[in-house]
Amino acid sequence: HEARHQLTSEKYAEEARTYCAKELDEDAPEEWKKMVASGSPEDFYQQLGENEKINVDNWEKKRTTLLHGMVLKSIQDSLKDDSPNQRSSVPYIRLLVRSFSHLEDLSLNEAHNLNTDEIPSVELLFWRVSEQVESLLKEGSVLRMKKL
């Protein structure tokens, strides 16, 4: 499951990076767009004037920060929408039921010294419990049940 989650995350990351970069680059300064489109960005950069270089450098820093934030948000949104990775659960209550009906035949001293492992018991699970039933089945509650 973890490996599949990692592959899904990487897939979303690449798609998000490509999409976000394209969207972000629409707002880039013209010098930067021309530099990236040129055959040799390094040579193009060297031919720029001082102010143009500052603009390109500032955009590179700003672009890196913005792109990282956009990609991260996009990945998180995509993973939230990816329903196979989400688990659904059904609330339940686990109840330990012990039978004390046979204790009536024992003396008070024998009943008091009885090991809890010797008392017949069963575990019951209640699924999708209403609030009313849940309040009855609170921890520590003693209930009398018949015909279980």
C-alpha positions in Angstrom: 0.0 0.0 0.0 2.8 2.4 0.9 4.6 1.8 -2.4 1.4 2.4 -4.4 0.9 5.6 -2.4 4.4 6.7 -3.2 4.0 6.1 -7.0 0.6 7.9 -7.0 2.2 10.9 -5.2 5.1 11.0 -7.7 2.7 10.9 -10.6 0.6 13.7 -9.1 3.8 15.7 -8.4 5.0 15.5 -12.0 1.6 16.4 -13.4 1.2 19.2 -10.9 4.7 20.6 -11.5 4.1 20.7 -15.3 0.7 22.3 -15.0 1.7 24.8 -12.4 4.9 25.8 -14.2 3.0 26.5 -17.4 0.5 28.6 -15.5 3.1 30.4 -13.5 5.3 31.1 -16.6 2.5 33.1 -18.2 3.3 35.9 -15.6 7.1 35.7 -16.1 9.0 38.8 -17.3 9.7 38.9 -21.1 13.5 38.7 -20.6 13.0 35.4 -18.7 10.6 34.0 -21.4 13.1 34.8 -24.2 16.0 33.4 -22.2 14.2 30.0 -21.6 13.1 29.9 -25.3 16.6 30.5 -26.6 18.9 27.8 -27.7 21.4 28.7 -25.0 19.9 30.3 -21.9 23.4 30.9 -20.4 24.6 32.8 -23.4 21.4 34.8 -23.5 21.7 35.7 -19.8 25.2 37.0 -20.3 24.0 39.3 -23.0 21.4 40.9 -20.8 21.8 44.3 -19.2 22.3 44.7 -15.5 18.6 45.6 -14.7 17.4 42.7 -16.9 19.7 40.3 -15.1 18.3 41.5 -11.8 14.7 41.0 -13.1 15.5 37.5 -14.3 17.3 36.6 -11.0 14.4 37.9 -8.9 11.9 36.0 -11.1 13.9 32.8 -10.7 13.8 33.1 -6.9 10.2 34.0 -6.8 9.2 31.3 -9.4 10.9 28.6 -7.3 9.0 29.6 -4.2 5.7 30.0 -5.9 6.1 26.8 -7.9 6.8 24.8 -4.8 3.8 26.1 -3.0 1.5 25.6 -6.0 2.7 22.1 -6.6 2.3 21.1 -2.9 -1.2 22.5 -2.8 -2.1 20.7 -6.0 -0.8 17.4 -4.8 -2.6 17.6 -1.5 -5.9 18.5 -3.3 -5.4 15.6 -5.8 -4.6 13.1 -3.0 -7.7 14.2 -1.1 -9.8 13.6 -4.2 -8.2 10.1 -4.8 -10.9 8.0 -3.2 -9.0 4.6 -3.4 -6.5 5.9 -0.9 -9.2 6.9 1.5 -10.4 4.4 4.0 -13.9 4.4 5.3 -14.8 3.0 8.7 -17.9 2.0 10.5 -18.1 2.9 14.2 -18.6 -0.1 16.6 -18.6 -0.9 20.2 -16.9 -4.0 21.6 -18.6 -5.5 24.7 -17.4 -8.3 26.9 -20.4 -10.3 28.2 -20.0 -12.6 31.2 -22.5 -15.0 32.6 -23.1 -14.9 36.3 -26.3 -17.1 36.4 -24.4 -20.2 37.6 -22.9 -18.2 40.5 -26.2 -18.4 42.4 -25.3 -22.0 43.3 -22.0 -21.0 44.9 -21.5 -19.6 48.4 -20.5 -16.0 48.8 -16.9 -16.9 49.6 -16.6 -19.3 46.6 -18.0 -16.6 44.3 -15.7 -14.0 45.6 -12.6 -16.2 45.1 -13.6 -17.3 41.6 -11.0 -16.6 38.9 -12.5 -14.4 36.1 -11.1 -17.0 33.5 -13.6 -19.5 35.0 -16.6 -17.3 34.3 -18.2 -18.0 30.8 -17.8 -15.0 28.6 -18.2 -13.9 25.0 -17.3 -10.8 23.1 -20.1 -8.9 21.2 -19.6 -6.3 18.6 -22.3 -3.7 18.0 -22.0 -2.0 14.6 -23.5 1.4 13.8 -24.7 2.0 17.3 -27.3 4.7 17.9 -26.5 7.4 20.5 -29.2 5.9 22.8 -27.6 2.4 22.7 -24.1 3.9 23.0 -25.1 5.7 26.2 -26.3 2.3 27.6 -23.1 0.5 26.7 -20.7 2.9 28.4 -17.5 1.4 29.9 -18.2 0.0 33.3 -21.9 -0.3 32.8 -23.6 -3.4 34.2 -26.5 -4.6 32.1 -28.8 -7.6 32.4 -29.3 -9.4 29.1 -31.5 -12.4 28.5 -31.5 -15.0 25.8 -28.1 -14.3 24.3 
